Structures are given as C-alpha cells and as structure tokens.
C-alpha cells in the first residue's frame, strides 16, 4: 500500500470513528427532542425511539407554563454576573500580566486557589453571610456569589490572553503620556474581545446551569430555572414528555450562545496560546 493510500485509509478510519462517537453523543438529544414532541399516549419505553405519529407541542406549552417565570430570574442572574466577572477578571489579568509588582505571583496563586475550593465546603458560611448582609433569597445575592466565584477562572483566562499582547504597545502608550487606566481603556480593552468571548461563554454556561447555589440561596419565586426544572422532575406525577420538553427549553439559551459564538470561543482559547 502506498503512503498516499495509507494516509487516506487512516483519515477515513478517523472520520468513521468520529461519526460513530457523534451519533452516540447525540442519541440522548434525539430522545429528548422526540419525546418532547409526543403526546401522553405515545410516551412509553417501547416507543422511545419512534418518531411521533402527530407532532404535539402541548408538552412544550405545559413546560413553559411552569418554567416561564423562572427563565426571567435566570437571565436576570446570568447576564450581569457574566459581565461583571469577566470585567473584573480582565482588570486582574491586566494588572497581573502587564504591571508586575512584588508578590504578584503569590497573589495570582491565591486567586486561582479559589477555583479548587468545593462549593459544598463553604455553603453554610455563605448562607450565614448572605443572610447577615440581607442578600439571602435575592437575585442580587446570587449575582454576588457567582461574580466572586467567577473571578479566578476569568482572571486566568485574561492573564494568559494578555501575556501574548506585545509589551511594546504599552511602552508606546507610556511615551504618549497614557497612564495605567488609559492604557487599559485605549490599548488593552479593544484587543480583549476574544478574551471576553471565552470568559463570557464559560461564565454564562456555568451560571445558567448552576443548581447548588440557586437551590440553597433562594426560595420561590426568586429561584432560577434550574431549580424549577428539578422541581418538575421531582413531582409525583411523572409526565416524561413534559420533563423532556422542560430540559429542552432550559438548554436552549446555552445552545444558542455556543452556536452563535462557538467559533469565536475556539479562536479566543487559541489567541493567547502562542506568544509572538
């Protein structure tokens, strides 16, 4: 077998394996979508793989009736928390990568240490703090918690991204008389779009899907949609089509984010990987 034929065969085998893996990965998605479009009479294990004989949106309407108010809470939480944590992470990354000072590496290590603290270990003290400052059972309290817990990963993303920005740009700004904030505003920030895309997608996904903080720090009607989804799944009457429709609705916002910004996410991850 020639080298060219061997390469083609190898590539074909790789594509075949990848296609099989994609199909296996999408099987649960297929079941969720198909079940969501069935009526109660067609929902059973024996008909799980079958397409609905008549497409019904009644389960989606029922799911939305129960989840609708909580969607607003999740958006009210995820959007500002994502923006604030990304902005604070960019400021930290800027200071730790372009303005070296004594103890900066130690400070960076301490910030990153926050990524490895399990949520469960601080849950009780966190509840006490939120209750003391009057933010328990509020969306503002959840925003504060997610911003604080998002700072370490956002700092890491922006620090690694800013390291690849040539120092000569900052030197040119200093020569022109631009200070610390001026360099950030006019030089660093316009170059930070890939970093904000990566941090934004990561944070939005984590905040939207978070359940532990949401169920611990809020009560109805201030609970995000993830808690409402679990409440539907834990009801006494099991309506699989409504539960599947609920899961489908909850996943749509993050799916839209990845579909629209997925390619920018990959570019952003690679933007700071090579210096020079």
ABEGO torsion letter per residue (X at the ends): XBAAAAAAAAAAAAAAAAAAAAAAAAAAAAAAAAAAABBAAABBAAAAABBBABBBAAAAAAAAAAAAAAAAAAAAAAAAAAAAAAAAAAAAAAAAAABBBBGAAAAAAAAAAAAABBAAAAAAAAAAAAAAAGABGBAAAAAAAAAAAAAAAAAAAAAAAAAABBAAAAAAAAAAGBBAAAAAAAAAAAAAAAAAAAAAAAAAAAAAABAAAAAAABBOAABBAAAAAAAAAABABBBAAAAAAAAAAAAAAAAAAAAAAAAAAAAAAAAAABBX
